[in-house]
Amino acid sequence: MSWELFRLLVEASGFTILYSAASIVLGFFLSAAVCAGMLSQNRAASTAGRLFVSFFRGTPLLIQLLLIYYLLPQIGLNVSSSVAAIIGLSLCTAAYQAEILRGGFQSVPRGLVEAADMCGLSALATFRRIRLPVAVRLTLPALTSEAIMIIKSSSLISVVGVVELTTMAKDLASSTYQPLPIFAAAGLIYLIINLVVAGFGLTAERAARRGHA
């Protein structure tokens, strides 16, 4: 395989990183809201949060992407395939991150919450300044694993016409008749990306432990 083909794969991997990063960040903020709903004493909010998680964890991402891609125009939202792909990935990872955070929130020492109440913090302030940071620290390994999973799963967005690493690899393989080296190179790029993400996650975990010590 020529250097030119490898360069095209590397360039396409930039879109994979972009779509994945946007989805992970948006999914995190959504997951915090969903998790808050699941843990709420309000039955409607709790039910809505659990239904959200059940649907997006219980159905294939491929089906979710296709549903969103074809549903949005039907309700008057004519967005690009890239936006539809990010929405689909964000909703999917939000469900998994919400379940991860739920376990983290349930592991937050009760004494911290009681101390916040004694200091006069509101429920929202306690959530934002105490419960959420501690829950994130406790769940960093699981959140890092979910980030890696969504990067790998981003290969599915090719079904809605988004050009990223897997799409480029398939196009190059069909046009050059060199599927083995091209897909091997794509796999290597995915591996490098995920090793970097895992390294950042490990660094964040160590920093969190030092900050807590």
C-alpha positions as CSV (number, residue, x, y, z in Angstrom):
1,M,0.0,0.0,0.0
2,S,1.4,3.4,-1.0
3,W,2.0,6.3,1.3
4,E,-0.7,8.3,-0.5
5,L,-3.3,5.8,0.4
6,F,-2.2,5.8,4.0
7,R,-2.3,9.6,4.1
8,L,-5.9,9.5,3.0
9,L,-6.7,7.1,5.8
10,V,-5.0,9.3,8.3
11,E,-6.9,12.4,7.1
12,A,-10.2,10.5,7.3
13,S,-9.3,9.4,10.9
14,G,-9.4,13.1,11.8
15,F,-13.2,13.1,11.0
16,T,-13.5,9.9,13.1
17,I,-11.9,11.7,16.0
18,L,-14.0,14.9,15.5
19,Y,-17.3,13.0,15.4
20,S,-16.4,10.8,18.3
21,A,-15.1,13.6,20.5
22,A,-18.2,15.8,19.8
23,S,-20.5,12.8,20.6
24,I,-18.7,11.9,23.8
25,V,-18.8,15.5,25.1
26,L,-22.4,16.1,24.2
27,G,-23.3,12.6,25.4
28,F,-21.7,13.3,28.8
29,F,-23.8,16.4,29.4
30,L,-26.9,14.6,28.4
31,S,-26.0,11.6,30.5
32,A,-25.7,13.8,33.6
33,A,-29.3,15.0,33.0
34,V,-30.5,11.5,32.4
35,C,-28.8,10.2,35.4
36,A,-30.2,13.0,37.6
37,G,-33.7,12.0,36.3
38,M,-33.1,8.3,37.1
39,L,-32.1,9.2,40.6
40,S,-34.9,11.7,41.1
41,Q,-37.7,11.2,43.6
42,N,-40.0,12.4,40.8
43,R,-41.6,9.3,39.3
44,A,-42.1,10.9,35.9
45,A,-38.4,12.0,35.7
46,S,-37.2,8.7,37.0
47,T,-39.3,6.7,34.5
48,A,-38.3,8.9,31.6
49,G,-34.6,8.5,32.4
50,R,-34.9,4.7,32.7
51,L,-36.9,4.4,29.5
52,F,-34.2,6.5,27.7
53,V,-31.4,4.2,29.0
54,S,-33.4,1.0,28.2
55,F,-34.1,2.1,24.6
56,F,-30.6,3.2,23.7
57,R,-28.9,0.3,25.5
58,G,-31.3,-2.2,24.2
59,T,-31.3,-1.5,20.5
60,P,-28.5,-1.7,18.0
61,L,-26.6,1.6,17.3
62,L,-27.0,0.9,13.6
63,I,-30.8,0.9,13.9
64,Q,-30.7,4.1,16.0
65,L,-28.6,5.9,13.4
66,L,-30.9,4.9,10.6
67,L,-34.0,5.9,12.6
68,I,-32.6,9.3,13.5
69,Y,-31.3,9.9,9.9
70,Y,-34.7,9.2,8.4
71,L,-36.9,10.6,11.3
72,L,-35.4,14.1,11.5
73,P,-36.5,15.2,8.0
74,Q,-40.0,13.8,8.8
75,I,-40.4,16.2,11.7
76,G,-39.0,19.2,9.8
77,L,-35.4,19.0,10.9
78,N,-33.3,19.0,7.7
79,V,-29.8,18.5,9.1
80,S,-26.7,17.2,7.4
81,S,-25.8,13.5,7.7
82,S,-22.8,14.5,9.9
83,V,-25.1,16.2,12.4
84,A,-27.5,13.3,12.3
85,A,-24.6,11.0,13.0
86,I,-23.4,13.0,15.9
87,I,-26.9,13.1,17.4
88,G,-27.2,9.4,17.1
89,L,-23.8,8.7,18.6
90,S,-24.4,11.2,21.4
91,L,-27.8,9.7,22.4
92,C,-26.3,6.2,22.4
93,T,-23.2,7.0,24.5
94,A,-25.4,9.2,26.8
95,A,-27.4,6.1,27.8
96,Y,-24.3,4.1,28.7
97,Q,-22.6,7.0,30.4
98,A,-25.8,7.7,32.4
99,E,-25.7,4.1,33.7
100,I,-22.0,4.5,34.6
101,L,-22.6,7.7,36.4
102,R,-25.6,6.3,38.2
103,G,-23.3,3.7,39.8
104,G,-20.8,6.5,40.6
105,F,-23.5,8.7,42.3
106,Q,-24.6,5.7,44.4
107,S,-21.0,5.3,45.5
108,V,-20.6,9.0,46.6
109,P,-20.0,9.0,50.4
110,R,-23.2,10.1,52.1
111,G,-21.1,12.2,54.5
112,L,-20.1,14.5,51.7
113,V,-23.8,15.1,50.8
114,E,-24.8,15.7,54.4
115,A,-21.9,18.1,54.9
116,A,-23.0,20.1,51.8
117,D,-26.5,20.2,53.3
118,M,-25.2,21.5,56.6
119,C,-23.3,24.2,54.7
120,G,-26.5,25.4,53.1
121,L,-25.9,24.3,49.6
122,S,-28.9,23.8,47.4
123,A,-29.7,20.5,45.8
124,L,-28.5,21.8,42.4
125,A,-25.3,23.2,43.9
126,T,-24.6,20.0,45.8
127,F,-25.1,18.0,42.5
128,R,-22.9,20.3,40.5
129,R,-20.1,20.9,43.0
130,I,-20.0,17.7,45.1
131,R,-21.9,14.7,43.7
132,L,-21.0,15.1,40.0
133,P,-17.2,15.7,40.4
134,V,-16.9,12.8,42.9
135,A,-19.0,10.5,40.7
136,V,-16.9,11.3,37.6
137,R,-13.7,10.6,39.6
138,L,-15.0,7.3,40.7
139,T,-16.1,6.2,37.3
140,L,-13.2,7.5,35.2
141,P,-12.0,4.0,34.1
142,A,-15.5,3.1,33.0
143,L,-16.0,6.4,31.2
144,T,-12.7,5.9,29.4
145,S,-13.8,2.5,28.3
146,E,-17.0,3.9,27.0
147,A,-15.1,6.6,25.1
148,I,-13.1,3.9,23.4
149,M,-16.2,1.9,22.6
150,I,-17.9,4.9,20.9
151,I,-14.7,5.6,18.8
152,K,-14.9,2.0,17.5
153,S,-18.7,2.2,17.1
154,S,-18.3,5.5,15.1
155,S,-17.4,3.2,12.1
156,L,-21.2,2.6,11.8
157,I,-21.9,6.2,10.8
158,S,-20.8,5.3,7.3
159,V,-24.3,3.9,6.8
160,V,-25.8,7.5,6.7
161,G,-23.2,8.7,4.2
162,V,-20.7,10.2,6.6
163,V,-17.1,10.0,5.4
164,E,-14.7,8.8,8.2
165,L,-12.0,6.3,8.6
166,T,-14.0,3.1,7.8
167,T,-15.8,4.8,4.9
168,M,-12.5,5.8,3.4
169,A,-11.0,2.4,3.9
170,K,-14.0,0.7,2.1
171,D,-13.8,3.2,-0.8
172,L,-10.1,2.7,-1.2
173,A,-10.3,-1.0,-0.9
174,S,-13.0,-1.2,-3.6
175,S,-11.1,1.2,-6.0
176,T,-7.6,-0.3,-5.5
177,Y,-8.4,-4.0,-5.0
178,Q,-6.1,-4.0,-2.0
179,P,-8.5,-4.7,0.9
180,L,-6.1,-6.5,3.2
181,P,-3.4,-3.8,3.6
182,I,-5.9,-1.0,3.6
183,F,-8.2,-2.5,6.3
184,A,-5.0,-3.5,8.3
185,A,-3.8,0.1,8.1
186,A,-7.3,1.3,9.2
187,G,-7.2,-1.1,12.1
188,L,-3.8,0.1,13.1
189,I,-5.0,3.8,13.1
190,Y,-8.0,2.9,15.3
191,L,-5.7,1.1,17.7
192,I,-3.4,4.1,17.9
193,I,-6.3,6.5,18.5
194,N,-7.7,4.2,21.3
195,L,-4.3,3.8,22.9
196,V,-4.0,7.6,23.1
197,V,-7.4,7.8,24.6
198,A,-6.6,5.1,27.1
199,G,-3.4,7.0,28.0
200,F,-5.3,10.2,28.6
201,G,-7.8,8.3,30.8
202,L,-5.0,6.8,32.8
203,T,-3.4,10.2,33.3
204,A,-6.7,11.7,34.4
205,E,-7.2,8.8,36.9
206,R,-3.8,9.4,38.4
207,A,-4.3,13.1,38.6
208,A,-7.7,12.6,40.3
209,R,-6.1,10.2,42.8
210,R,-3.4,12.8,43.6
211,G,-5.9,15.5,43.9
212,H,-8.0,13.4,46.3
213,A,-5.0,12.3,48.4
